[in-house]
Amino acid sequence: MLTKVVLIRHGETNWNLEHRLQGWSDLPLLPRGERQATLLKEHFPLESLDAIY
C-alpha cells in the first residue's frame, strides 16, 4: 500500500503579517487567506482522504 502525505499550510491571517506564532488560536482568515483556501479546494491533489492530522 502506498502512503501519500500532503502538507498544507493554513491560509493567511493577521498574525502572519505580525510574524506571530500560530496554531493555538482560531483566527479568521484575511481575504488573501480565503482566496488561498479556495484555490486549495479547486486544486487539491487527491480525490479522497483516509485521515487528517
ModelCIF file with pLDDT and N, C-alpha, C, O atoms, coordinates in Angstrom:
data_MODEL
#
_entry.id   MODEL 
#
_entity.id                         1 
_entity.type                       polymer 
_entity.pdbx_number_of_molecules   1 
#
_entity_poly.entity_id                      1 
_entity_poly.type                           'polypeptide(L)' 
_entity_poly.nstd_linkage                   no 
_entity_poly.nstd_monomer                   no 
_entity_poly.pdbx_seq_one_letter_code       MLTKVVLIRHGETNWNLEHRLQGWSDLPLLPRGERQATLLKEHFPLESLDAIY 
_entity_poly.pdbx_seq_one_letter_code_can   MLTKVVLIRHGETNWNLEHRLQGWSDLPLLPRGERQATLLKEHFPLESLDAIY 
_entity_poly.pdbx_strand_id                 A 
#
loop_
_entity_poly_seq.entity_id 
_entity_poly_seq.num 
_entity_poly_seq.mon_id 
_entity_poly_seq.hetero 
1 1  MET n 
1 2  LEU n 
1 3  THR n 
1 4  LYS n 
1 5  VAL n 
1 6  VAL n 
1 7  LEU n 
1 8  ILE n 
1 9  ARG n 
1 10 HIS n 
1 11 GLY n 
1 12 GLU n 
1 13 THR n 
1 14 ASN n 
1 15 TRP n 
1 16 ASN n 
1 17 LEU n 
1 18 GLU n 
1 19 HIS n 
1 20 ARG n 
1 21 LEU n 
1 22 GLN n 
1 23 GLY n 
1 24 TRP n 
1 25 SER n 
1 26 ASP n 
1 27 LEU n 
1 28 PRO n 
1 29 LEU n 
1 30 LEU n 
1 31 PRO n 
1 32 ARG n 
1 33 GLY n 
1 34 GLU n 
1 35 ARG n 
1 36 GLN n 
1 37 ALA n 
1 38 THR n 
1 39 LEU n 
1 40 LEU n 
1 41 LYS n 
1 42 GLU n 
1 43 HIS n 
1 44 PHE n 
1 45 PRO n 
1 46 LEU n 
1 47 GLU n 
1 48 SER n 
1 49 LEU n 
1 50 ASP n 
1 51 ALA n 
1 52 ILE n 
1 53 TYR n 
#
_struct_asym.id          A 
_struct_asym.entity_id   1 
#
loop_
_ma_qa_metric.id 
_ma_qa_metric.mode 
_ma_qa_metric.name 
_ma_qa_metric.software_group_id 
_ma_qa_metric.type 
1 global pLDDT . pLDDT 
2 local  pLDDT . pLDDT 
#
_ma_qa_metric_global.metric_id      1 
_ma_qa_metric_global.metric_value   88.30 
_ma_qa_metric_global.model_id       1 
_ma_qa_metric_global.ordinal_id     1 
#
loop_
_ma_qa_metric_local.label_asym_id 
_ma_qa_metric_local.label_comp_id 
_ma_qa_metric_local.label_seq_id 
_ma_qa_metric_local.metric_id 
_ma_qa_metric_local.metric_value 
_ma_qa_metric_local.model_id 
_ma_qa_metric_local.ordinal_id 
A MET 1  2 77.00 1 1  
A LEU 2  2 85.00 1 2  
A THR 3  2 86.00 1 3  
A LYS 4  2 85.00 1 4  
A VAL 5  2 88.00 1 5  
A VAL 6  2 88.00 1 6  
A LEU 7  2 89.00 1 7  
A ILE 8  2 89.00 1 8  
A ARG 9  2 85.00 1 9  
A HIS 10 2 84.00 1 10 
A GLY 11 2 90.00 1 11 
A GLU 12 2 92.00 1 12 
A THR 13 2 92.00 1 13 
A ASN 14 2 91.00 1 14 
A TRP 15 2 89.00 1 15 
A ASN 16 2 88.00 1 16 
A LEU 17 2 88.00 1 17 
A GLU 18 2 89.00 1 18 
A HIS 19 2 87.00 1 19 
A ARG 20 2 87.00 1 20 
A LEU 21 2 82.00 1 21 
A GLN 22 2 76.00 1 22 
A GLY 23 2 73.00 1 23 
A TRP 24 2 77.00 1 24 
A SER 25 2 79.00 1 25 
A ASP 26 2 84.00 1 26 
A LEU 27 2 88.00 1 27 
A PRO 28 2 93.00 1 28 
A LEU 29 2 94.00 1 29 
A LEU 30 2 95.00 1 30 
A PRO 31 2 96.00 1 31 
A ARG 32 2 96.00 1 32 
A GLY 33 2 95.00 1 33 
A GLU 34 2 96.00 1 34 
A ARG 35 2 97.00 1 35 
A GLN 36 2 96.00 1 36 
A ALA 37 2 94.00 1 37 
A THR 38 2 96.00 1 38 
A LEU 39 2 95.00 1 39 
A LEU 40 2 93.00 1 40 
A LYS 41 2 91.00 1 41 
A GLU 42 2 93.00 1 42 
A HIS 43 2 92.00 1 43 
A PHE 44 2 90.00 1 44 
A PRO 45 2 85.00 1 45 
A LEU 46 2 85.00 1 46 
A GLU 47 2 85.00 1 47 
A SER 48 2 86.00 1 48 
A LEU 49 2 86.00 1 49 
A ASP 50 2 87.00 1 50 
A ALA 51 2 87.00 1 51 
A ILE 52 2 85.00 1 52 
A TYR 53 2 84.00 1 53 
#
loop_
_atom_site.group_PDB 
_atom_site.id 
_atom_site.type_symbol 
_atom_site.label_atom_id 
_atom_site.label_alt_id 
_atom_site.label_comp_id 
_atom_site.label_asym_id 
_atom_site.label_entity_id 
_atom_site.label_seq_id 
_atom_site.pdbx_PDB_ins_code 
_atom_site.Cartn_x 
_atom_site.Cartn_y 
_atom_site.Cartn_z 
_atom_site.occupancy 
_atom_site.B_iso_or_equiv 
_atom_site.pdbx_formal_charge 
_atom_site.auth_seq_id 
_atom_site.auth_comp_id 
_atom_site.auth_asym_id 
_atom_site.auth_atom_id 
_atom_site.pdbx_PDB_model_num 
ATOM 1   N N  . MET A 1 1  ? 0.844   -1.179 0.000  1.00 77.00 ? 1  MET A N  1 
ATOM 2   C CA . MET A 1 1  ? 0.000   0.000  0.000  1.00 77.00 ? 1  MET A CA 1 
ATOM 3   C C  . MET A 1 1  ? 0.890   1.243  0.000  1.00 77.00 ? 1  MET A C  1 
ATOM 4   O O  . MET A 1 1  ? 1.811   1.360  0.808  1.00 77.00 ? 1  MET A O  1 
ATOM 5   N N  . LEU A 1 2  ? 0.611   2.136  -0.887 1.00 85.00 ? 2  LEU A N  1 
ATOM 6   C CA . LEU A 1 2  ? 1.352   3.386  -0.999 1.00 85.00 ? 2  LEU A CA 1 
ATOM 7   C C  . LEU A 1 2  ? 0.706   4.438  -0.105 1.00 85.00 ? 2  LEU A C  1 
ATOM 8   O O  . LEU A 1 2  ? -0.506  4.648  -0.153 1.00 85.00 ? 2  LEU A O  1 
ATOM 9   N N  . THR A 1 3  ? 1.517   5.090  0.700  1.00 86.00 ? 3  THR A N  1 
ATOM 10  C CA . THR A 1 3  ? 1.027   6.174  1.543  1.00 86.00 ? 3  THR A CA 1 
ATOM 11  C C  . THR A 1 3  ? 1.472   7.490  0.952  1.00 86.00 ? 3  THR A C  1 
ATOM 12  O O  . THR A 1 3  ? 2.658   7.691  0.690  1.00 86.00 ? 3  THR A O  1 
ATOM 13  N N  . LYS A 1 4  ? 0.533   8.384  0.741  1.00 85.00 ? 4  LYS A N  1 
ATOM 14  C CA . LYS A 1 4  ? 0.843   9.714  0.224  1.00 85.00 ? 4  LYS A CA 1 
ATOM 15  C C  . LYS A 1 4  ? 0.562   10.718 1.327  1.00 85.00 ? 4  LYS A C  1 
ATOM 16  O O  . LYS A 1 4  ? -0.520  10.712 1.914  1.00 85.00 ? 4  LYS A O  1 
ATOM 17  N N  . VAL A 1 5  ? 1.523   11.571 1.612  1.00 88.00 ? 5  VAL A N  1 
ATOM 18  C CA . VAL A 1 5  ? 1.387   12.599 2.640  1.00 88.00 ? 5  VAL A CA 1 
ATOM 19  C C  . VAL A 1 5  ? 1.293   13.944 1.951  1.00 88.00 ? 5  VAL A C  1 
ATOM 20  O O  . VAL A 1 5  ? 2.126   14.279 1.109  1.00 88.00 ? 5  VAL A O  1 
ATOM 21  N N  . VAL A 1 6  ? 0.280   14.712 2.310  1.00 88.00 ? 6  VAL A N  1 
ATOM 22  C CA . VAL A 1 6  ? 0.086   16.049 1.748  1.00 88.00 ? 6  VAL A CA 1 
ATOM 23  C C  . VAL A 1 6  ? 0.199   17.048 2.892  1.00 88.00 ? 6  VAL A C  1 
ATOM 24  O O  . VAL A 1 6  ? -0.566  16.974 3.854  1.00 88.00 ? 6  VAL A O  1 
ATOM 25  N N  . LEU A 1 7  ? 1.133   17.968 2.803  1.00 89.00 ? 7  LEU A N  1 
ATOM 26  C CA . LEU A 1 7  ? 1.293   19.018 3.816  1.00 89.00 ? 7  LEU A CA 1 
ATOM 27  C C  . LEU A 1 7  ? 0.631   20.287 3.313  1.00 89.00 ? 7  LEU A C  1 
ATOM 28  O O  . LEU A 1 7  ? 0.871   20.726 2.188  1.00 89.00 ? 7  LEU A O  1 
ATOM 29  N N  . ILE A 1 8  ? -0.196  20.864 4.150  1.00 89.00 ? 8  ILE A N  1 
ATOM 30  C CA . ILE A 1 8  ? -0.919  22.073 3.770  1.00 89.00 ? 8  ILE A CA 1 
ATOM 31  C C  . ILE A 1 8  ? -0.716  23.116 4.852  1.00 89.00 ? 8  ILE A C  1 
ATOM 32  O O  . ILE A 1 8  ? -0.903  22.843 6.037  1.00 89.00 ? 8  ILE A O  1 
ATOM 33  N N  . ARG A 1 9  ? -0.342  24.277 4.446  1.00 85.00 ? 9  ARG A N  1 
ATOM 34  C CA . ARG A 1 9  ? -0.173  25.397 5.375  1.00 85.00 ? 9  ARG A CA 1 
ATOM 35  C C  . ARG A 1 9  ? -1.501  26.137 5.469  1.00 85.00 ? 9  ARG A C  1 
ATOM 36  O O  . ARG A 1 9  ? -2.253  26.202 4.496  1.00 85.00 ? 9  ARG A O  1 
ATOM 37  N N  . HIS A 1 10 ? -1.781  26.684 6.620  1.00 84.00 ? 10 HIS A N  1 
ATOM 38  C CA . HIS A 1 10 ? -3.014  27.448 6.810  1.00 84.00 ? 10 HIS A CA 1 
ATOM 39  C C  . HIS A 1 10 ? -3.016  28.697 5.930  1.00 84.00 ? 10 HIS A C  1 
ATOM 40  O O  . HIS A 1 10 ? -1.962  29.148 5.482  1.00 84.00 ? 10 HIS A O  1 
ATOM 41  N N  . GLY A 1 11 ? -4.197  29.250 5.685  1.00 90.00 ? 11 GLY A N  1 
ATOM 42  C CA . GLY A 1 11 ? -4.319  30.500 4.938  1.00 90.00 ? 11 GLY A CA 1 
ATOM 43  C C  . GLY A 1 11 ? -3.843  31.682 5.768  1.00 90.00 ? 11 GLY A C  1 
ATOM 44  O O  . GLY A 1 11 ? -3.691  31.579 6.985  1.00 90.00 ? 11 GLY A O  1 
ATOM 45  N N  . GLU A 1 12 ? -3.613  32.792 5.107  1.00 92.00 ? 12 GLU A N  1 
ATOM 46  C CA . GLU A 1 12 ? -3.037  33.972 5.755  1.00 92.00 ? 12 GLU A CA 1 
ATOM 47  C C  . GLU A 1 12 ? -4.005  34.611 6.763  1.00 92.00 ? 12 GLU A C  1 
ATOM 48  O O  . GLU A 1 12 ? -5.194  34.777 6.492  1.00 92.00 ? 12 GLU A O  1 
ATOM 49  N N  . THR A 1 13 ? -3.453  34.963 7.932  1.00 92.00 ? 13 THR A N  1 
ATOM 50  C CA . THR A 1 13 ? -4.178  35.686 8.980  1.00 92.00 ? 13 THR A CA 1 
ATOM 51  C C  . THR A 1 13 ? -3.378  36.934 9.346  1.00 92.00 ? 13 THR A C  1 
ATOM 52  O O  . THR A 1 13 ? -2.271  37.145 8.850  1.00 92.00 ? 13 THR A O  1 
ATOM 53  N N  . ASN A 1 14 ? -3.953  37.753 10.217 1.00 91.00 ? 14 ASN A N  1 
ATOM 54  C CA . ASN A 1 14 ? -3.228  38.945 10.688 1.00 91.00 ? 14 ASN A CA 1 
ATOM 55  C C  . ASN A 1 14 ? -1.928  38.577 11.388 1.00 91.00 ? 14 ASN A C  1 
ATOM 56  O O  . ASN A 1 14 ? -0.942  39.309 11.311 1.00 91.00 ? 14 ASN A O  1 
ATOM 57  N N  . TRP A 1 15 ? -1.934  37.432 12.073 1.00 89.00 ? 15 TRP A N  1 
ATOM 58  C CA . TRP A 1 15 ? -0.723  37.032 12.794 1.00 89.00 ? 15 TRP A CA 1 
ATOM 59  C C  . TRP A 1 15 ? 0.424   36.728 11.841 1.00 89.00 ? 15 TRP A C  1 
ATOM 60  O O  . TRP A 1 15 ? 1.584   36.890 12.217 1.00 89.00 ? 15 TRP A O  1 
ATOM 61  N N  . ASN A 1 16 ? 0.132   36.291 10.611 1.00 88.00 ? 16 ASN A N  1 
ATOM 62  C CA . ASN A 1 16 ? 1.206   36.118 9.632  1.00 88.00 ? 16 ASN A CA 1 
ATOM 63  C C  . ASN A 1 16 ? 1.884   37.456 9.367  1.00 88.00 ? 16 ASN A C  1 
ATOM 64  O O  . ASN A 1 16 ? 3.110   37.546 9.314  1.00 88.00 ? 16 ASN A O  1 
ATOM 65  N N  . LEU A 1 17 ? 1.077   38.480 9.205  1.00 88.00 ? 17 LEU A N  1 
ATOM 66  C CA . LEU A 1 17 ? 1.624   39.805 8.913  1.00 88.00 ? 17 LEU A CA 1 
ATOM 67  C C  . LEU A 1 17 ? 2.430   40.353 10.083 1.00 88.00 ? 17 LEU A C  1 
ATOM 68  O O  . LEU A 1 17 ? 3.355   41.143 9.892  1.00 88.00 ? 17 LEU A O  1 
ATOM 69  N N  . GLU A 1 18 ? 2.076   39.929 11.300 1.00 89.00 ? 18 GLU A N  1 
ATOM 70  C CA . GLU A 1 18 ? 2.773   40.374 12.509 1.00 89.00 ? 18 GLU A CA 1 
ATOM 71  C C  . GLU A 1 18 ? 3.918   39.439 12.895 1.00 89.00 ? 18 GLU A C  1 
ATOM 72  O O  . GLU A 1 18 ? 4.594   39.677 13.895 1.00 89.00 ? 18 GLU A O  1 
ATOM 73  N N  . HIS A 1 19 ? 4.146   38.370 12.110 1.00 87.00 ? 19 HIS A N  1 
ATOM 74  C CA . HIS A 1 19 ? 5.204   37.381 12.367 1.00 87.00 ? 19 HIS A CA 1 
ATOM 75  C C  . HIS A 1 19 ? 5.041   36.741 13.746 1.00 87.00 ? 19 HIS A C  1 
ATOM 76  O O  . HIS A 1 19 ? 6.024   36.499 14.446 1.00 87.00 ? 19 HIS A O  1 
ATOM 77  N N  . ARG A 1 20 ? 3.783   36.467 14.131 1.00 87.00 ? 20 ARG A N  1 
ATOM 78  C CA . ARG A 1 20 ? 3.497   35.852 15.423 1.00 87.00 ? 20 ARG A CA 1 
ATOM 79  C C  . ARG A 1 20 ? 3.316   34.349 15.255 1.00 87.00 ? 20 ARG A C  1 
ATOM 80  O O  . ARG A 1 20 ? 2.868   33.879 14.209 1.00 87.00 ? 20 ARG A O  1 
ATOM 81  N N  . LEU A 1 21 ? 3.670   33.600 16.300 1.00 82.00 ? 21 LEU A N  1 
ATOM 82  C CA . LEU A 1 21 ? 3.497   32.155 16.323 1.00 82.00 ? 21 LEU A CA 1 
ATOM 83  C C  . LEU A 1 21 ? 2.009   31.825 16.319 1.00 82.00 ? 21 LEU A C  1 
ATOM 84  O O  . LEU A 1 21 ? 1.230   32.431 17.055 1.00 82.00 ? 21 LEU A O  1 
ATOM 85  N N  . GLN A 1 22 ? 1.620   30.863 15.488 1.00 76.00 ? 22 GLN A N  1 
ATOM 86  C CA . GLN A 1 22 ? 0.213   30.490 15.366 1.00 76.00 ? 22 GLN A CA 1 
ATOM 87  C C  . GLN A 1 22 ? 0.034   29.013 15.668 1.00 76.00 ? 22 GLN A C  1 
ATOM 88  O O  . GLN A 1 22 ? 1.006   28.266 15.782 1.00 76.00 ? 22 GLN A O  1 
ATOM 89  N N  . GLY A 1 23 ? -1.213  28.604 15.796 1.00 73.00 ? 23 GLY A N  1 
ATOM 90  C CA . GLY A 1 23 ? -1.510  27.205 15.965 1.00 73.00 ? 23 GLY A CA 1 
ATOM 91  C C  . GLY A 1 23 ? -2.422  26.911 17.132 1.00 73.00 ? 23 GLY A C  1 
ATOM 92  O O  . GLY A 1 23 ? -2.994  25.822 17.192 1.00 73.00 ? 23 GLY A O  1 
ATOM 93  N N  . TRP A 1 24 ? -2.581  27.822 18.050 1.00 77.00 ? 24 TRP A N  1 
ATOM 94  C CA . TRP A 1 24 ? -3.421  27.582 19.222 1.00 77.00 ? 24 TRP A CA 1 
ATOM 95  C C  . TRP A 1 24 ? -4.689  28.418 19.223 1.00 77.00 ? 24 TRP A C  1 
ATOM 96  O O  . TRP A 1 24 ? -5.574  28.202 20.050 1.00 77.00 ? 24 TRP A O  1 
ATOM 97  N N  . SER A 1 25 ? -4.785  29.352 18.322 1.00 79.00 ? 25 SER A N  1 
ATOM 98  C CA . SER A 1 25 ? -5.961  30.220 18.260 1.00 79.00 ? 25 SER A CA 1 
ATOM 99  C C  . SER A 1 25 ? -6.680  30.009 16.936 1.00 79.00 ? 25 SER A C  1 
ATOM 100 O O  . SER A 1 25 ? -6.060  29.641 15.938 1.00 79.00 ? 25 SER A O  1 
ATOM 101 N N  . ASP A 1 26 ? -7.962  30.237 16.930 1.00 84.00 ? 26 ASP A N  1 
ATOM 102 C CA . ASP A 1 26 ? -8.765  30.102 15.716 1.00 84.00 ? 26 ASP A CA 1 
ATOM 103 C C  . ASP A 1 26 ? -9.007  31.502 15.161 1.00 84.00 ? 26 ASP A C  1 
ATOM 104 O O  . ASP A 1 26 ? -10.063 32.098 15.371 1.00 84.00 ? 26 ASP A O  1 
ATOM 105 N N  . LEU A 1 27 ? -8.011  32.009 14.453 1.00 88.00 ? 27 LEU A N  1 
ATOM 106 C CA . LEU A 1 27 ? -8.096  33.358 13.911 1.00 88.00 ? 27 LEU A CA 1 
ATOM 107 C C  . LEU A 1 27 ? -8.802  33.353 12.560 1.00 88.00 ? 27 LEU A C  1 
ATOM 108 O O  . LEU A 1 27 ? -8.678  32.395 11.797 1.00 88.00 ? 27 LEU A O  1 
ATOM 109 N N  . PRO A 1 28 ? -9.540  34.415 12.261 1.00 93.00 ? 28 PRO A N  1 
ATOM 110 C CA . PRO A 1 28 ? -10.192 34.471 10.950 1.00 93.00 ? 28 PRO A CA 1 
ATOM 111 C C  . PRO A 1 28 ? -9.152  34.680 9.841  1.00 93.00 ? 28 PRO A C  1 
ATOM 112 O O  . PRO A 1 28 ? -8.117  35.313 10.048 1.00 93.00 ? 28 PRO A O  1 
ATOM 113 N N  . LEU A 1 29 ? -9.454  34.137 8.678  1.00 94.00 ? 29 LEU A N  1 
ATOM 114 C CA . LEU A 1 29 ? -8.584  34.344 7.530  1.00 94.00 ? 29 LEU A CA 1 
ATOM 115 C C  . LEU A 1 29 ? -8.771  35.748 6.982  1.00 94.00 ? 29 LEU A C  1 
ATOM 116 O O  . LEU A 1 29 ? -9.866  36.310 7.018  1.00 94.00 ? 29 LEU A O  1 
ATOM 117 N N  . LEU A 1 30 ? -7.687  36.296 6.481  1.00 95.00 ? 30 LEU A N  1 
ATOM 118 C CA . LEU A 1 30 ? -7.766  37.555 5.744  1.00 95.00 ? 30 LEU A CA 1 
ATOM 119 C C  . LEU A 1 30 ? -8.333  37.252 4.358  1.00 95.00 ? 30 LEU A C  1 
ATOM 120 O O  . LEU A 1 30 ? -8.392  36.084 3.973  1.00 95.00 ? 30 LEU A O  1 
ATOM 121 N N  . PRO A 1 31 ? -8.749  38.261 3.601  1.00 96.00 ? 31 PRO A N  1 
ATOM 122 C CA . PRO A 1 31 ? -9.235  37.999 2.242  1.00 96.00 ? 31 PRO A CA 1 
ATOM 123 C C  . PRO A 1 31 ? -8.245  37.177 1.406  1.00 96.00 ? 31 PRO A C  1 
ATOM 124 O O  . PRO A 1 31 ? -8.658  36.305 0.641  1.00 96.00 ? 31 PRO A O  1 
ATOM 125 N N  . ARG A 1 32 ? -6.957  37.449 1.548  1.00 96.00 ? 32 ARG A N  1 
ATOM 126 C CA . ARG A 1 32 ? -5.953  36.665 0.817  1.00 96.00 ? 32 ARG A CA 1 
ATOM 127 C C  . ARG A 1 32 ? -5.973  35.202 1.280  1.00 96.00 ? 32 ARG A C  1 
ATOM 128 O O  . ARG A 1 32 ? -5.847  34.293 0.459  1.00 96.00 ? 32 ARG A O  1 
ATOM 129 N N  . GLY A 1 33 ? -6.131  34.971 2.587  1.00 95.00 ? 33 GLY A N  1 
ATOM 130 C CA . GLY A 1 33 ? -6.209  33.621 3.121  1.00 95.00 ? 33 GLY A CA 1 
ATOM 131 C C  . GLY A 1 33 ? -7.446  32.884 2.612  1.00 95.00 ? 33 GLY A C  1 
ATOM 132 O O  . GLY A 1 33 ? -7.391  31.680 2.366  1.00 95.00 ? 33 GLY A O  1 
ATOM 133 N N  . GLU A 1 34 ? -8.556  33.597 2.452  1.00 96.00 ? 34 GLU A N  1 
ATOM 134 C CA . GLU A 1 34 ? -9.765  32.990 1.900  1.00 96.00 ? 34 GLU A CA 1 
ATOM 135 C C  . GLU A 1 34 ? -9.544  32.586 0.442  1.00 96.00 ? 34 GLU A C  1 
ATOM 136 O O  . GLU A 1 34 ? -10.004 31.527 0.015  1.00 96.00 ? 34 GLU A O  1 
ATOM 137 N N  . ARG A 1 35 ? -8.844  33.425 -0.322 1.00 97.00 ? 35 ARG A N  1 
ATOM 138 C CA . ARG A 1 35 ? -8.518  33.071 -1.715 1.00 97.00 ? 35 ARG A CA 1 
ATOM 139 C C  . ARG A 1 35 ? -7.606  31.850 -1.753 1.00 97.00 ? 35 ARG A C  1 
ATOM 140 O O  . ARG A 1 35 ? -7.769  30.978 -2.606 1.00 97.00 ? 35 ARG A O  1 
ATOM 141 N N  . GLN A 1 36 ? -6.642  31.786 -0.827 1.00 96.00 ? 36 GLN A N  1 
ATOM 142 C CA . GLN A 1 36 ? -5.745  30.633 -0.761 1.00 96.00 ? 36 GLN A CA 1 
ATOM 143 C C  . GLN A 1 36 ? -6.535  29.351 -0.495 1.00 96.00 ? 36 GLN A C  1 
ATOM 144 O O  . GLN A 1 36 ? -6.273  28.320 -1.115 1.00 96.00 ? 36 GLN A O  1 
ATOM 145 N N  . ALA A 1 37 ? -7.496  29.410 0.420  1.00 94.00 ? 37 ALA A N  1 
ATOM 146 C CA . ALA A 1 37 ? -8.307  28.235 0.739  1.00 94.00 ? 37 ALA A CA 1 
ATOM 147 C C  . ALA A 1 37 ? -9.159  27.816 -0.454 1.00 94.00 ? 37 ALA A C  1 
ATOM 148 O O  . ALA A 1 37 ? -9.316  26.624 -0.718 1.00 94.00 ? 37 ALA A O  1 
ATOM 149 N N  . THR A 1 38 ? -9.701  28.778 -1.164 1.00 96.00 ? 38 THR A N  1 
ATOM 150 C CA . THR A 1 38 ? -10.500 28.469 -2.355 1.00 96.00 ? 38 THR A CA 1 
ATOM 151 C C  . THR A 1 38 ? -9.645  27.813 -3.428 1.00 96.00 ? 38 THR A C  1 
ATOM 152 O O  . THR A 1 38 ? -10.072 26.839 -4.048 1.00 96.00 ? 38 THR A O  1 
ATOM 153 N N  . LEU A 1 39 ? -8.449  28.331 -3.654 1.00 95.00 ? 39 LEU A N  1 
ATOM 154 C CA . LEU A 1 39 ? -7.553  27.736 -4.642 1.00 95.00 ? 39 LEU A CA 1 
ATOM 155 C C  . LEU A 1 39 ? -7.164  26.318 -4.245 1.00 95.00 ? 39 LEU A C  1 
ATOM 156 O O  . LEU A 1 39 ? -7.068  25.440 -5.102 1.00 95.00 ? 39 LEU A O  1 
ATOM 157 N N  . LEU A 1 40 ? -6.938  26.086 -2.947 1.00 93.00 ? 40 LEU A N  1 
ATOM 158 C CA . LEU A 1 40 ? -6.613  24.739 -2.480 1.00 93.00 ? 40 LEU A CA 1 
ATOM 159 C C  . LEU A 1 40 ? -7.769  23.790 -2.778 1.00 93.00 ? 40 LEU A C  1 
ATOM 160 O O  . LEU A 1 40 ? -7.561  22.678 -3.263 1.00 93.00 ? 40 LEU A O  1 
ATOM 161 N N  . LYS A 1 41 ? -8.983  24.235 -2.485 1.00 91.00 ? 41 LYS A N  1 
ATOM 162 C CA . LYS A 1 41 ? -10.156 23.399 -2.742 1.00 91.00 ? 41 LYS A CA 1 
ATOM 163 C C  . LYS A 1 41 ? -10.252 23.047 -4.230 1.00 91.00 ? 41 LYS A C  1 
ATOM 164 O O  . LYS A 1 41 ? -10.562 21.908 -4.579 1.00 91.00 ? 41 LYS A O  1 
ATOM 165 N N  . GLU A 1 42 ? -9.991  24.004 -5.091 1.00 93.00 ? 42 GLU A N  1 
ATOM 166 C CA . GLU A 1 42 ? -10.113 23.796 -6.531 1.00 93.00 ? 42 GLU A CA 1 
ATOM 167 C C  . GLU A 1 42 ? -8.992  22.937 -7.111 1.00 93.00 ? 42 GLU A C  1 
ATOM 168 O O  . GLU A 1 42 ? -9.170  22.313 -8.157 1.00 93.00 ? 42 GLU A O  1 
ATOM 169 N N  . HIS A 1 43 ? -7.842  22.898 -6.444 1.00 92.00 ? 43 HIS A N  1 
ATOM 170 C CA . HIS A 1 43 ? -6.672  22.203 -6.999 1.00 92.00 ? 43 HIS A CA 1 
ATOM 171 C C  . HIS A 1 43 ? -6.100  21.155 -6.042 1.00 92.00 ? 43 HIS A C  1 
ATOM 172 O O  . HIS A 1 43 ? -4.918  20.822 -6.131 1.00 92.00 ? 43 HIS A O  1 
ATOM 173 N N  . PHE A 1 44 ? -6.924  20.629 -5.127 1.00 90.00 ? 44 PHE A N  1 
ATOM 174 C CA . PHE A 1 44 ? -6.428  19.654 -4.164 1.00 90.00 ? 44 PHE A CA 1 
ATOM 175 C C  . PHE A 1 44 ? -5.927  18.415 -4.896 1.00 90.00 ? 44 PHE A C  1 
ATOM 176 O O  . PHE A 1 44 ? -6.606  17.926 -5.799 1.00 90.00 ? 44 PHE A O  1 
ATOM 177 N N  . PRO A 1 45 ? -4.756  17.893 -4.531 1.00 85.00 ? 45 PRO A N  1 
ATOM 178 C CA . PRO A 1 45 ? -4.126  16.837 -5.324 1.00 85.00 ? 45 PRO A CA 1 
ATOM 179 C C  . PRO A 1 45 ? -4.699  15.425 -5.150 1.00 85.00 ? 45 PRO A C  1 
ATOM 180 O O  . PRO A 1 45 ? -4.232  14.502 -5.817 1.00 85.00 ? 45 PRO A O  1 
ATOM 181 N N  . LEU A 1 46 ? -5.691  15.227 -4.281 1.00 85.00 ? 46 LEU A N  1 
ATOM 182 C CA . LEU A 1 46 ? -6.239  13.887 -4.049 1.00 85.00 ? 46 LEU A CA 1 
ATOM 183 C C  . LEU A 1 46 ? -7.756  13.885 -4.209 1.00 85.00 ? 46 LEU A C  1 
ATOM 184 O O  . LEU A 1 46 ? -8.421  14.895 -3.978 1.00 85.00 ? 46 LEU A O  1 
ATOM 185 N N  . GLU A 1 47 ? -8.286  12.739 -4.605 1.00 85.00 ? 47 GLU A N  1 
ATOM 186 C CA . GLU A 1 47 ? -9.743  12.577 -4.726 1.00 85.00 ? 47 GLU A CA 1 
ATOM 187 C C  . GLU A 1 47 ? -10.414 12.433 -3.361 1.00 85.00 ? 47 GLU A C  1 
ATOM 188 O O  . GLU A 1 47 ? -11.502 12.960 -3.124 1.00 85.00 ? 47 GLU A O  1 
ATOM 189 N N  . SER A 1 48 ? -9.729  11.698 -2.459 1.00 86.00 ? 48 SER A N  1 
ATOM 190 C CA . SER A 1 48 ? -10.289 11.465 -1.125 1.00 86.00 ? 48 SER A CA 1 
ATOM 191 C C  . SER A 1 48 ? -9.146  11.323 -0.124 1.00 86.00 ? 48 SER A C  1 
ATOM 192 O O  . SER A 1 48 ? -7.985  11.160 -0.501 1.00 86.00 ? 48 SER A O  1 
ATOM 193 N N  . LEU A 1 49 ? -9.500  11.389 1.162  1.00 86.00 ? 49 LEU A N  1 
ATOM 194 C CA . LEU A 1 49 ? -8.536  11.273 2.245  1.00 86.00 ? 49 LEU A CA 1 
ATOM 195 C C  . LEU A 1 49 ? -8.934  10.131 3.165  1.00 86.00 ? 49 LEU A C  1 
ATOM 196 O O  . LEU A 1 49 ? -10.120 9.901  3.397  1.00 86.00 ? 49 LEU A O  1 
ATOM 197 N N  . ASP A 1 50 ? -7.949  9.418  3.687  1.00 87.00 ? 50 ASP A N  1 
ATOM 198 C CA . ASP A 1 50 ? -8.203  8.385  4.683  1.00 87.00 ? 50 ASP A CA 1 
ATOM 199 C C  . ASP A 1 50 ? -8.052  8.930  6.099  1.00 87.00 ? 50 ASP A C  1 
ATOM 200 O O  . ASP A 1 50 ? -8.658  8.400  7.030  1.00 87.00 ? 50 ASP A O  1 
ATOM 201 N N  . ALA A 1 51 ? -7.254  9.979  6.275  1.00 87.00 ? 51 ALA A N  1 
ATOM 202 C CA . ALA A 1 51 ? -7.017  10.537 7.611  1.00 87.00 ? 51 ALA A CA 1 
ATOM 203 C C  . ALA A 1 51 ? -6.557  11.983 7.482  1.00 87.00 ? 51 ALA A C  1 
ATOM 204 O O  . ALA A 1 51 ? -5.949  12.377 6.486  1.00 87.00 ? 51 ALA A O  1 
ATOM 205 N N  . ILE A 1 52 ? -6.862  12.758 8.508  1.00 85.00 ? 52 ILE A N  1 
ATOM 206 C CA . ILE A 1 52 ? -6.380  14.144 8.619  1.00 85.00 ? 52 ILE A CA 1 
ATOM 207 C C  . ILE A 1 52 ? -5.812  14.298 10.016 1.00 85.00 ? 52 ILE A C  1 
ATOM 208 O O  . ILE A 1 52 ? -6.472  13.963 10.999 1.00 85.00 ? 52 ILE A O  1 
ATOM 209 N N  . TYR A 1 53 ? -4.588  14.805 10.108 1.00 84.00 ? 53 TYR A N  1 
ATOM 210 C CA . TYR A 1 53 ? -3.945  15.027 11.407 1.00 84.00 ? 53 TYR A CA 1 
ATOM 211 C C  . TYR A 1 53 ? -3.586  16.478 11.547 1.00 84.00 ? 53 TYR A C  1 
ATOM 212 O O  . TYR A 1 53 ? -3.033  16.882 12.570 1.00 84.00 ? 53 TYR A O  1 
#
